[in-house]
Amino acid sequence: MRRWITIVLGALTLGSGSAIASGLDFKLINATGYNIQAIYVDPTGSDSWSSNILGSPELADGEFATVTFEGDPDSCKWDIKVDWVGDYASTAWQGLNLCKISEITLKYDSDTDETTAELQ
């Protein structure tokens, strides 16, 4: 398994306790068959990834999380990266319009070795 994205833990809120809903928050659903150990959200074009915003040790397959973070509400394009539990490469999505996305479902296809993100 080379690529993924992820999510998880029903009713778990990711991010700092002081974060204020910015209109960029979204529900992340993990339907990959794998657990996630870190989630990063940064403005598109950033040179590096910020801190892991996952608030628990890992997010299990079949669970979801509400991803809440502080960000410029006028900046709609964001990149998301997921680190997986185990010896798997990280998966990243670039240029997601979080001003229009309220839910992201991550899925992994073992036949094609691809992790996809369904956006709503």
C-alpha positions as a Python dict, from the first residue, in 0.01 Angstrom:
ca = {
    (1, 'M'): (0, 0, 0),
    (2, 'R'): (170, 314, -121),
    (3, 'R'): (-78, 598, -77),
    (4, 'W'): (-361, 701, 154),
    (5, 'I'): (-554, 959, 340),
    (6, 'T'): (-739, 923, 649),
    (7, 'I'): (-955, 994, 927),
    (8, 'V'): (-1136, 863, 1211),
    (9, 'L'): (-1278, 835, 1560),
    (10, 'G'): (-1638, 932, 1581),
    (11, 'A'): (-1694, 1247, 1783),
    (12, 'L'): (-1322, 1321, 1806),
    (13, 'T'): (-1225, 1681, 1747),
    (14, 'L'): (-883, 1742, 1597),
    (15, 'G'): (-684, 2055, 1657),
    (16, 'S'): (-615, 2279, 1950),
    (17, 'G'): (-876, 2343, 2213),
    (18, 'S'): (-856, 2714, 2140),
    (19, 'A'): (-938, 2680, 1773),
    (20, 'I'): (-1239, 2876, 1658),
    (21, 'A'): (-1453, 2738, 1379),
    (22, 'S'): (-1325, 2909, 1069),
    (23, 'G'): (-1564, 2775, 807),
    (24, 'L'): (-1281, 2551, 689),
    (25, 'D'): (-1356, 2265, 930),
    (26, 'F'): (-1459, 1930, 785),
    (27, 'K'): (-1554, 1573, 875),
    (28, 'L'): (-1289, 1314, 782),
    (29, 'I'): (-1411, 956, 737),
    (30, 'N'): (-1159, 670, 729),
    (31, 'A'): (-1277, 391, 500),
    (32, 'T'): (-928, 274, 396),
    (33, 'G'): (-883, -44, 599),
    (34, 'Y'): (-580, 114, 773),
    (35, 'N'): (-524, 330, 1079),
    (36, 'I'): (-387, 686, 1070),
    (37, 'Q'): (-124, 818, 1308),
    (38, 'A'): (-104, 1185, 1198),
    (39, 'I'): (-299, 1447, 1002),
    (40, 'Y'): (-157, 1773, 870),
    (41, 'V'): (-348, 2065, 715),
    (42, 'D'): (-159, 2357, 559),
    (43, 'P'): (-227, 2629, 303),
    (44, 'T'): (-154, 2520, -53),
    (45, 'G'): (197, 2621, -151),
    (46, 'S'): (348, 2596, 198),
    (47, 'D'): (713, 2495, 204),
    (48, 'S'): (673, 2251, 494),
    (49, 'W'): (407, 2074, 699),
    (50, 'S'): (291, 2218, 1030),
    (51, 'S'): (232, 2013, 1344),
    (52, 'N'): (19, 1700, 1356),
    (53, 'I'): (-338, 1799, 1448),
    (54, 'L'): (-454, 1450, 1537),
    (55, 'G'): (-566, 1468, 1898),
    (56, 'S'): (-526, 1099, 1980),
    (57, 'P'): (-260, 832, 1924),
    (58, 'E'): (-434, 709, 1607),
    (59, 'L'): (-756, 707, 1408),
    (60, 'A'): (-892, 362, 1332),
    (61, 'D'): (-1043, 237, 1009),
    (62, 'G'): (-1421, 281, 1007),
    (63, 'E'): (-1416, 586, 1234),
    (64, 'F'): (-1446, 958, 1166),
    (65, 'A'): (-1314, 1282, 1310),
    (66, 'T'): (-1419, 1642, 1292),
    (67, 'V'): (-1109, 1832, 1178),
    (68, 'T'): (-1103, 2178, 1333),
    (69, 'F'): (-809, 2413, 1285),
    (70, 'E'): (-723, 2780, 1276),
    (71, 'G'): (-668, 2921, 932),
    (72, 'D'): (-726, 3227, 718),
    (73, 'P'): (-1095, 3199, 621),
    (74, 'D'): (-1015, 3398, 305),
    (75, 'S'): (-774, 3125, 192),
    (76, 'C'): (-983, 2838, 54),
    (77, 'K'): (-711, 2614, -95),
    (78, 'W'): (-549, 2374, 153),
    (79, 'D'): (-326, 2066, 141),
    (80, 'I'): (-386, 1763, 363),
    (81, 'K'): (-134, 1493, 447),
    (82, 'V'): (-193, 1168, 634),
    (83, 'D'): (69, 948, 797),
    (84, 'W'): (-32, 585, 835),
    (85, 'V'): (31, 341, 1119),
    (86, 'G'): (292, 95, 996),
    (87, 'D'): (561, 113, 733),
    (88, 'Y'): (363, 297, 464),
    (89, 'A'): (439, 616, 273),
    (90, 'S'): (239, 927, 362),
    (91, 'T'): (-45, 1033, 135),
    (92, 'A'): (-117, 1395, 49),
    (93, 'W'): (-386, 1585, -137),
    (94, 'Q'): (-317, 1932, -270),
    (95, 'G'): (-537, 2228, -345),
    (96, 'L'): (-855, 2113, -170),
    (97, 'N'): (-1115, 2390, -154),
    (98, 'L'): (-1213, 2369, 213),
    (99, 'C'): (-1451, 2662, 167),
    (100, 'K'): (-1675, 2421, -29),
    (101, 'I'): (-1591, 2084, 132),
    (102, 'S'): (-1769, 1968, 447),
    (103, 'E'): (-1682, 1598, 435),
    (104, 'I'): (-1389, 1392, 306),
    (105, 'T'): (-1408, 1013, 285),
    (106, 'L'): (-1078, 832, 234),
    (107, 'K'): (-1080, 499, 53),
    (108, 'Y'): (-802, 258, -45),
    (109, 'D'): (-817, 27, -349),
    (110, 'S'): (-571, -262, -312),
    (111, 'D'): (-612, -358, -681),
    (112, 'T'): (-479, -20, -798),
    (113, 'D'): (-276, 63, -484),
    (114, 'E'): (-442, 405, -472),
    (115, 'T'): (-596, 602, -191),
    (116, 'T'): (-870, 838, -297),
    (117, 'A'): (-1059, 1118, -126),
    (118, 'E'): (-1430, 1158, -199),
    (119, 'L'): (-1528, 1519, -141),
    (120, 'Q'): (-1866, 1654, -36),
}
